[in-house]
């Protein structure tokens, strides 16, 4: 199987001012036709938790597979 890697984007939060917000984390997914889509870190973690619990759905498996880029 070779090496694989992930692309993660972190949007910095702002703790004060008129528009406070927490930082946000996203993972990049690659589609079969070369398309790209960002999903939230929370959704990604749900997929990992389901895999570890043995309750992984086909859609969640596709998310995990498309989040790992192989050399």
C-alpha positions as CSV (number, residue, x, y, z in Angstrom):
1,X,0.0,0.0,0.0
2,X,2.3,3.1,-0.1
3,X,2.2,6.3,1.7
4,X,-0.9,8.4,2.0
5,X,-1.6,11.9,3.2
6,X,-4.5,14.2,4.0
7,X,-5.2,17.9,3.4
8,X,-6.7,19.8,6.3
9,X,-7.7,23.4,6.4
10,X,-8.0,25.4,9.6
11,X,-10.0,28.7,9.6
12,X,-8.7,30.8,12.4
13,X,-11.3,31.8,15.1
14,X,-11.9,35.2,16.6
15,X,-12.6,35.4,20.3
16,X,-13.7,39.0,20.6
17,X,-15.4,41.8,18.6
18,X,-18.7,42.0,16.9
19,X,-18.4,38.6,15.2
20,X,-16.7,36.1,17.6
21,X,-16.3,32.5,16.3
22,X,-14.5,29.4,17.1
23,X,-11.8,28.0,14.7
24,X,-13.1,25.6,12.1
25,X,-11.3,22.6,10.7
26,X,-12.0,20.9,7.4
27,X,-10.7,17.9,5.4
28,X,-10.4,17.8,1.7
29,X,-12.1,15.0,-0.2
30,X,-11.3,14.0,-3.8
31,X,-14.0,12.7,-6.1
32,X,-13.7,10.0,-8.7
33,X,-13.9,12.6,-11.5
34,X,-11.2,14.8,-10.0
35,X,-13.6,17.1,-8.1
36,X,-12.7,18.3,-4.6
37,X,-15.0,19.0,-1.6
38,X,-14.3,20.2,1.9
39,X,-16.1,18.5,4.9
40,X,-16.1,19.5,8.5
41,X,-13.7,17.9,10.9
42,X,-16.7,16.8,13.0
43,X,-18.2,14.9,10.0
44,X,-14.8,13.3,9.4
45,X,-14.5,12.3,13.1
46,X,-18.0,10.7,12.9
47,X,-16.8,8.5,10.1
48,X,-13.7,7.4,12.1
49,X,-15.8,6.7,15.2
50,X,-18.2,4.6,13.1
51,X,-15.2,2.6,11.6
52,X,-13.8,2.0,15.1
53,X,-17.2,0.9,16.4
54,X,-17.9,-1.4,13.5
55,X,-20.9,0.6,12.3
56,X,-19.3,2.1,9.2
57,X,-21.8,2.8,6.3
58,X,-20.8,2.7,2.7
59,X,-21.0,6.5,2.4
60,X,-18.8,6.9,5.5
61,X,-16.3,4.4,4.0
62,X,-16.2,6.5,0.8
63,X,-15.5,9.6,2.8
64,X,-12.6,8.0,4.6
65,X,-11.2,6.6,1.3
66,X,-11.5,9.9,-0.5
67,X,-9.8,11.8,2.3
68,X,-6.5,9.9,1.9
69,X,-4.4,10.9,-1.0
70,X,-1.9,8.2,-2.1
71,X,1.5,8.7,-3.7
